[in-house]
Amino acid sequence: MPNADEKVLGEVISFLDRQKLSHSESEEQYCTKVNVRTGPHKASVSVYNSGKMSVQGPASPLKTLLEQMKQALEGGGAAPGQALPFEIELFPQTVRDRVPDCDPVIIGFLEEAIRCYKADALLGCAFMIGAASERAIGLLIQTFGEGIVDDANRSKFFSRVNGRMIATRYDEFDARYRSCKSKPSDPVLAQDLDVVIGNMFQFCRITRNEVGHPQIVPDLVKGVLLANLGHFVTYIERIYGLIRHFKANGVVL
């Protein structure tokens, strides 16, 4: 019999990875002990083969966070690998911590999306996520255009995006980015345009349009909205990674 319930251990590790907390595992009798550290704080979570968990360590914000995780996992109802409900309270501050230069309008709409989610106002939540996403993508497109080194190419780009709908603006940006000769060499940023940014942008845009231009009431699933709130932190990280790259290196088409 394994020392730890593999499903519960997997959820603990998934949570720690989402929080970007350093951790290591050690096997003990009847359990796997996960040692966690952030800055000066240390704590641990023991996961037993029965599925039960025990949090150890001196009182600290880290221990409190792990105890919240334990309560949420024991309460059930969380989809495997997805953000736990209590985590959504942390998203705005997580964005501020990871992206200190994040536009406050994005943070404001994210906070409102969370308030809507907690109130089961799913249409409002979807609309607010879409608004935050559109603001972020708009800043990305603007920074890309301003970074174009050649004057003629810069003017041509802005003539095709200014005053257009966000979908049209994104398509033009996407096409120009693909031919860009000064893409980031960082493999995370270089490969994320379609996988992380493009897919998330299109989902947020379509869902927001369904709410903002209603023909029927969209059939929204609360778990899907929670998943997208959870992905939003990484989404904003990647967008701002590209923004910083364009500002530092310019755009050569």
N, C-alpha and C positions, 0 to 999 in steps of 0.2 A: 504494500500500500504506500502511495506517495506521502511525503511528509506534509504537503499542503494540498488543499482543494485547488485543482489547477484553474478552474473557472474564476474563483474568487481571487487567487493570486494574479491571474491575468488582468482582472479589473483594477487591482491595486497598482500594478505596474503601469497600466494604461493611464490611470489618473496621475501618477507621478511624472510620467513622460509629458502629459499635457501641461502640467505645471512647471515643467523643466526643472525638476528637482533631482539632484544627484542622489543615486541610490545604489546599493549593492545587496546581494542576497547571501545568506548562510543557512545551512541546514542544521536544524536542531531536532531533538526528539519530539515527534508528533507535529512538528511545524516547520515552516520556512520563515526565517526572520529577515525582514527587509529593513536595512539600515538606511536612514534618510538624513541628508545634511543640506543646509542652506546657510551660508555665512557662518556665524558662530553657533547656530542652533543645530542640535542633533536630536533625533527621535527614531523610533522604530515601530514597525507593525509586524506582529507575528500572525501568520495565517496557518491555521490548523487543518488537518485532513478532514475534520468535521465541517469545515467552512466557517467556523467562528474566527474572530479576529481579536487581537489585543494590542492596544497602543501603549507604548512605554516611552519614558523620557521625562526630563524636567519640564515644568510649565514654560511654555513659549508659544509664539504665534504658529510655529511649525507644528507643535503637538496639537494645538487647537484645530488646525487645518486637517490633520490626519484623523482626529476624532470626528470631525464633520464628515469626512469621507466614509469612515466606518459606519456612522449612523445612516448615511444615504444608501450605502451598499446593503446594509442589513434590512433597510426599509423596503428594498426591492423596487421594481417598476422602472429601473434604468435599463436601456438597451445596451448590449455589450459594446464596449469601446466608445460610447457616446458620453458627452459631458453629463455629469450628475446635476440634478436640479439646483442644488445649492451653489454650484460653480458659477452659474450665470451672474450671481451678485459680484463675482470677482472680475468679470470680463472687462468692464470699463477701466478699472485700475490696472489690469494686466496689459491692456493696450497702452495706457500711459507709461507703464514701466518699460515695455519693450519698444515702444515708438514714442519717445518723449516729444518729438516734433509733430505728432499727429494733430490734424486740424480739429479744433474744439467742436465744430459743427458735426463732424463724424461721431465724436464721443457723445454729444447731446442726443443725436438720433439713436445711437446704440442704447443709451440709458433709457430712452423712452420706449424702445422696443422691448427691453427687459421688463419695464413696468407693465406694458401691455401683456406680455407673456404670463406674468404672475397673476394678472387679473383675468386670464383666459380670453382676452380680447385678441384672438388670433389674426383677424383681418388687420387690426391696427399694428400688431407685431410685424406681420409680413410687409406692410407698407413702410414702416419705420426702418426695417433692415434694408429694404430697397432704396430708401432715401439716403441712408448712410453709405451704401455701396455706390450709388450714383455720384455722390460728392467725392468719394475717394477716386473713382475712375476719372472723373472730370479733372481732378488735380493731376493725376498721372498723365492724361492726354495733354494738358496745358504745359506741364513741365517738359514733356517730350518735344512738343512743338517749339518751345522757347529754346531748347537745347540744340536744335538743328543748326549746324555750323554754316551751311550755305544759305545766303540770303534768299535766293530764288526758290530753293526747296522749302525754306521756312514759310515764305509767303504763300506758296502753292498749297502747303499743308493746311495753313490756317484758313485759306479760302474754301477748303473742302470740309472743314469741321465747324467753323464759327456759325452759330445760329442753327445748327442741325440738331436733330434728336440724338439722344445719347447712344442709341444703337448704331446709328450711321457714323457718329464720331468714333465709336469704338472700332467699328469695321475698318475705317480709314487708318486709325492708329495701328491696328493689328497688321494691316497690309504693309504699311511703311516700316513697322518694327521688324517684320520678317526679312526685309531687304537691308536692314540697318547693318553697317559695317563696324559699329562700335558697341555691340551687345556685351553684356557682362560676361566675364570668364568664369565667375562663380557658378558652378553647376546647379546649385539650388535655384538661383535667380534665372539662369539661362534656360532652364527647363520648365519653369513654373507658369509661363504665360497662359498656356492652354489648360494645364492640369489644375492649377490652384486658382489663378485669376480669371481666366476665360469662363470656365464652367460655373464658378460661383457668381460672377457678374451676370451671366445669362439667366441663371436661376432666380437671382434677386430681381432682375429687371422684369422677367416674365410674370413672376408672382406679384410684384408691385403693380404692373399694368392690369392684371386681372382684378385687383382690388380697386385701383384708381379709376378704371374705365369699365365698370361692371356691366356684364350682360346677364350673368348668373352669379350666385354666391359661390366663390371658390371652395372646393372641398379641401381644406387645409388640415394637415395632420400635426398635432402638437409636437410629437416626437421628431418630425422632420424639421420643424422650426427650431427646436432645441439643438438639433445637430448642426443647423446652419449658424445659429448663434455661437456654437462651439467652434466652428470653422472660421468664424469671422476674425478672430484674433490673428490667425496665421495669414488670412487673406490680406489684412491691413499691413502686417509685417512685410509681406512680399511686395505689395504695391509701393510701400515707402522705401524698400530696398532698391527698387527700380528708380524711384524718384531721386534718391540720393546718387545713384549711379549716373543718371542723365545730367544732374547738376554738376557732378564732379568731372565727367568725361566728355560731355557734349554728345551730339547725335550726328553721325556721319552716314549719309544715305548714298 
